[in-house]
Amino acid sequence: MTEVATGLPYPWSLAFLPDGRMLITERTGRLHLRKSDGSAVNGGNDTVCCVPAVDSDGQGGLLDVVLDPAFATNRRIYMTFAERDAANATLNGTAVLRAVLDADNLALANVTVIYRQTPKVAQSEAHFGSRLAFDSQGYLFVTMGERLLDSQRGFAQDLTRGNGKVVRITTDGNPAPGNPNFGVAGALPAIWSYGHRNPQGAAMRPGTNQLWTSEHGPQGGDEINLTQAGRNYGWPIISYGQEYGTLLQVGEGTAKAGMEQPATVWEKIDGSAWAPGTQKSSMAPSGLTFYSAPNIPEWQGNLFAGALAGTSLWRITLNGDTVVSRERLLAERAERIRDVRQGPDGWLYVLTDGASGKLLRLQR
């Protein structure tokens, strides 16, 4: 384990440029460009200009960042952020922007918001979702939370609203060809899947077009899902979680016909078995990535999930689409892990959360 960079204020996401340099988002609204060794470029002034204003209250801010699949030629990047409504500042929601990165001059150009979660929500500072992932066809998945409020969470089942959905869009923000047809009047054509609570991790499985997501439960019930077209993932009708501060089961139970089961679920913060009649606890999943490099052969094909409340990195082993084991790593560091990515050098990189976050490299 190597500490590549320290003193990062509330980092949220990491993306590597082809030459090994890295972009790091900061929830407060800044985008940083770092050298491949983690040090600041430009004599320490590594902030990239021209990021639009973000709503950084609560869980909001500048969130995910990914490169366009054709970045080498078009220099485009995509970011998610929490956006206030221009006409009514009490309303906010998740938005996706596209921009051209001028890395030499530390600036963004042609900044365009290509997609907005609708409708925006009043008086919510949480559950923006906000992970991004490209499929092999060049279409962009966007995860969106149900906005936490009791008055909003039921809309995760409403196909006419953006609450609690994963959408699949073109790089212009239009619904992607091949999206599911739900046969429901007014259904948003960008929707890929629904019934999500707050999915803050997304990763494409190498060699496939499988989207995997990680999702916050309430008190317990954190999930990893193989997130398939047209499927209903149940929130808030079914859940493995409890209402906060109680022993009360959320919804109707843990299973219902027509609703998907998670690939794996946590009912205790450390992954141990839950005892009926006791309070559950959340490990709070965040960033998600598959490991495909040859550096650590025994990790190839494994899925890695960061944990915030659980202050660890989970190594998840799959047999086909079935989770066969989970291993808790880095727990001894007791640091909230916000994101995990595979670097171009074949090692895993981890961002820790907080006012003085760190970038860590896992290597052997």
N, C-alpha and C positions, 0 to 999 in steps of 0.2 A: 504494500500500500504506500503510495506516494502522494503527498499534498502538493498538487500542481499549482494551485492558486488559493489565496486566502483573502479575507476581508471583502468578500463580495456581498453587497447589500441586497438581501432578499432575492437571490437568483431563482429563476423558474424553469428555464429551458436552455438547451445547448444544441448547437448544430455545427458540424465541421465543414469547412470549405475544402475543395479538392487538394489544396496545398498544405492542409493540416492546421491552418489557422481556424479559429473558432468564434462563433457568435454566441453571446450569452445574454439572455433577456433578464431584466430586473423589474420586479413588480411595480416599482415606483415610476416606471415609464421610460427607462433608459435601455438602450441596446449597446452592448460592448463588443469590440473586436479584439481578440487576444491572439498572440503568437502561438505557434504550435507547442511551445514549452509552457504556456499559460501566462507568460508575462505580458504586460500591457504594451501595445504598439504606440508609436508616435510620442515617445518620451513620457509615457504614463497617461496621456490624454487619449483614452481608447473609446470614448463615447461617440457613437454614430449619430450624425445629425438627422433631423427632420422626421423623427417618429411623431405621429399625431398625439394629441392629448388623450390620456387614458383616465378612467375612473379607478383609482387605486385604493378606494375604501374597502375595508373588509378583505375578502378573498380576491378582489379585483386587481386590475393593473395590466401591465404588458406581460403576456403569458407565453404561449408556445412560439417556436420558430422552426421552420423547415426550409430546405432548399428546393427549388424547382428541379425535377428530374433532368431538365436540359440546362441546368445552371451554368455549365461550362461555356455555353454559347449565349444564353439570354440574361445571365446574372440576376435572375429573379429570386426573391425570397418571399415567404408568406409568414405572417404572424397573426396570432389571435390576441384580442385585448377586450377588456371591459369598457364599454362605450356608453356615455350618457347621451340621452336624447337631446338633440339640438334645441328643441322647442320647450322641453320640460325636463329640467335637471333631476327631478325625482325619479325619472325612468331610466333604466339601464339594461344592458344585455350584452351578449357575446357578439363580437364582430371579427371578421377576417379581412386582413389587408394584404395586398400584393404590392411589391416595390422592386425597383432595380437597385442593387447594391453597388455602390462605387467604393470598393474597399480601399483604394489608394487615397481617396480624399475623405474617407470616413463619413459618407453621406448616403442617404436614400434619395432616389429620384422616381418620378412617376408613381407616387404613392396613391393607391386606389383601394377603397373599401369595396370588396367584391361580394361579401355576403354578410347578412345580419340576421341574428336570431329574432324571430317575431312571435308575438308582440314583445316589446320591451316591458319590464316589470317595475312597479313602484316599490320603494322601501326595502329592497333586497340588496345585500352586499355579498352574496354567497352563491355557490353552486353554478359557476360559469362553465364547468367542464373544460373545454378549450384545447384538447390535444388534436394534432394534425398528423395525417399519414397519407402518403401517395400509394395508389395501387400500380400494377404493372402497365396499365393503360394510360397512366398519367392523370387519373382523376383523384380528387382530394377528398379524404374523409375528414369530417370535423365533428368532434364530440361536444355535446351541449348539455349542461345540467338543467334540473327542473326548478332551480332558483330557491329551494329550501323552504319557503314560506308554506304553511299549512294550506293557504288559499291557492297555492300554485302547484303543489306536487301532484295532484290528481290529473293535471294536464299532461303529464308524461304519457297518459293513455289516449290523449286527444291528437289525432293525426292532422288537425288543422292548425296546430300551434307548435312552436319550436321547443317547448319545454321537454327536457329529458329525451332528446333524440340524438342519433348519429345521422348526419347527412353526408351525401356524396355528390360533389359538385365538379364542374369544370374549372379550369384556372381563370375563367372569366366570371365565375360565380353562378353559372346556370346549372340546373339539374343535370346530372350526368346521364348519358344514354345507358339504358339497361337497368335503371333503378326500378324497384318493385312498384307494381300497380296495386294499391290496396283496395281499389273499388269502392272508395268512400268519398262522397261529395266533399270537395274542399280540401282534401288531403294535400299536404305540401309535397310537390313532386320531387323535392331534393331528399326526402326522408329515405334512409337505408334501413334503420331499425328504431324501435321505440321501447318505452317502458324502462328507461334508465333513470338513475337517481343523480349521480354526479360522476361521470366517467372522466378521470383525469390522467389516464394512461391509454396509449394506442400504439400498436406495432403491427406491421405486416410480417407474416411468417415467411422467411426466405424460401424461394422456389415455389411459392404458392400465391394465390390471391386471397388468402385468409387474413381477415382483420381480427386481431385480438385486442380486447380492451380491459382495463382495470377500473373498478367502480367503487366509490365510497358507499358503504351501507350507513345506516344511522348508528345506533349503539349496537355494534356487532353487525354481521352480515356483509362484510366487504367481499367483493367478488372479482374473479377473473372470468371473462366470457369470450368464447368464440362467437364473434358478432356477425351474424349472417343476415342476408337480405330478407326483408319483410318480416323478421321475427320480433316477437314481443317478449321483452325481458322482465316483465312482471310488475315493476314498481308503479304505484305503491300497493297493488293488490296482493302480491306475494313478496315475501322478504324473509331472510334469516335473521333480521335485526329486531331490536326492541325500541320502543319510544324512549327518548332520553330520560334518564333518571328513574326509570320504572322497570318492572318485569313484564310489561305489556307487549305482546307480539304485535308487530306492524302488519296490518292487512288481514287477510283471510287465512293465512298459513304460509307454508314454504313451497307449496306446489299447487298448480291448477292446470287443467287441460288447456292447450293452446299457448302456454307460456313456457319460456325456456328455463332450464336449470343452469346455474353457473358451472363452469368447468372445475372450479374449486372455490371454496368459501371459507372465510375466517369468522369465527364467532368469539374468539379471544385474541387479545392484542399480540400474544406471543405464539399463536398457532396451536396452543394446547386445546384439549377437548373441553367443551362447555358442559357444565353440570346443570341439568334442569332445575329451575327454581332459583337460579342465581342471575345476577346481572351479567350481560355480555359486555364486550369491549372491542373497540375498533383499532386495527393497526393502521388504517387510513392510507390506502394505496395511492401512489402518485405515478411517476414515470414508468414506462414499460419498454423493454426491448428484447429482441432475440439475439442470441450470440451465435455467430457463424464463422468466426475466425479460427485459424489452425493453432493459435498460440497456446490455448488451453484445450486440448482435444476432448477431455471428458466433459467440457461445458458446451460443446457444439450442439446446436439445436435446442438448448435450454432457453427458457423464458425468464427474464429477470424483472422484478417489480420492486420499486422503492416503497418505503413505508415511512409516513410522517410521524404519527403518534407512536407507531411501533419501532421507530428509530433503528431501522435495519434494512438490508437488501435481501429479498427472497429469491432463491434459485429454485425454479420450478421445472421438473423433468416431465416430459411428455412421452407417451407411447401412442403414436397416431395422434388423435385429438383428445386423449384421456390423460389427465394429470395422475402420475404414479408416485411422485414424491415431491416434498418441499423441504428446502434447507434454509435456515435463517443465518445470514452472514452479517458481519459488521456490527452486531448488537452490542459488542463491548465498547464501541465508540459512543453510543448513546446520542447519536446525531440524527435529526430529522432528514430523511433523504427525499429530495424533491424530483430529481430526474436521473435517469441512467441511459447512457448511449454507448454504442460501440464506436471506438475511434478508428481512423484510417490506418493506425499502426497495429490494429488487432487486439487492443486492450479495452477493458471496460472503463468508462469514465462516469463518475457519480457527482452530482451537485447536492450539497447539503443546504438546508433551508435555514433562514434566519438573518438577523441584522448583520452578521459577519459570516456569511456562507463560505463554503470551500468547494474547490474542484479537486476530486480525488481520482487517482488512477490505480486500478486493480491489475496487478501483473504478478507473474511467477518467474 
